[in-house]
Amino acid sequence: MSEDWGLVTLPTSGDPEKISIGRLKAASDMALKYYGTPLVVTTSGGKDSSVCVELALRGGHPVRGAA
């Protein structure tokens, strides 16, 4: 990820899991920088939101859950 002139460039090819974790890292970094709080991952308990939470945890990003 590069951050030139306020723009963020994210990878678009490669391992989908690593790409997703990288995008969550970018979102987590922005949440901490602009709001001073961990990324909030809303969850319904379904498979899609459960995967988002798991990827955030695998990336070691600080997250807060919201049901």
C-alpha positions in Angstrom: 0.0 0.0 0.0 1.3 3.4 -0.9 0.0 6.7 0.4 1.1 9.6 -1.9 -0.8 12.9 -2.0 -3.6 11.4 0.2 -4.4 8.6 -2.2 -4.2 5.0 -1.2 -3.3 2.3 -3.7 -4.3 -1.2 -2.8 -3.1 -4.4 -4.6 -5.7 -6.0 -7.0 -4.0 -9.2 -7.9 -2.6 -12.1 -5.9 -3.9 -14.1 -3.0 -7.5 -13.1 -2.2 -7.0 -13.6 1.6 -3.9 -11.4 1.6 -5.7 -8.7 -0.5 -8.7 -8.7 1.9 -6.5 -8.5 4.9 -4.6 -5.6 3.3 -7.8 -3.7 2.6 -9.0 -4.2 6.2 -5.6 -2.9 7.3 -6.1 0.3 5.3 -9.6 0.7 6.7 -8.3 0.0 10.2 -5.5 2.5 9.8 -8.0 5.2 8.6 -10.3 4.5 11.5 -7.5 5.0 14.0 -6.1 8.0 12.2 -9.3 9.9 11.6 -11.6 8.8 14.4 -9.2 7.5 17.1 -11.1 4.3 17.4 -10.7 0.7 16.2 -12.4 -0.4 13.0 -16.0 -1.4 13.7 -17.1 -4.6 12.0 -20.8 -5.1 12.1 -22.0 -8.6 12.1 -25.2 -10.5 11.5 -23.7 -13.8 12.6 -23.9 -15.0 9.0 -21.1 -16.5 6.9 -20.1 -13.2 5.1 -19.8 -11.1 8.2 -18.1 -13.9 10.1 -15.5 -14.1 7.4 -14.9 -10.3 7.6 -14.3 -10.6 11.4 -12.0 -13.6 10.9 -9.9 -11.8 8.3 -9.6 -8.7 10.6 -8.5 -10.9 13.4 -6.0 -12.9 11.2 -4.5 -9.6 10.2 -4.0 -8.6 13.8 -6.0 -5.4 13.4 -7.7 -3.8 16.4 -11.5 -4.2 15.8 -14.7 -3.7 17.7 -17.7 -5.9 17.0 -21.2 -4.5 16.6 -24.2 -6.8 16.3 
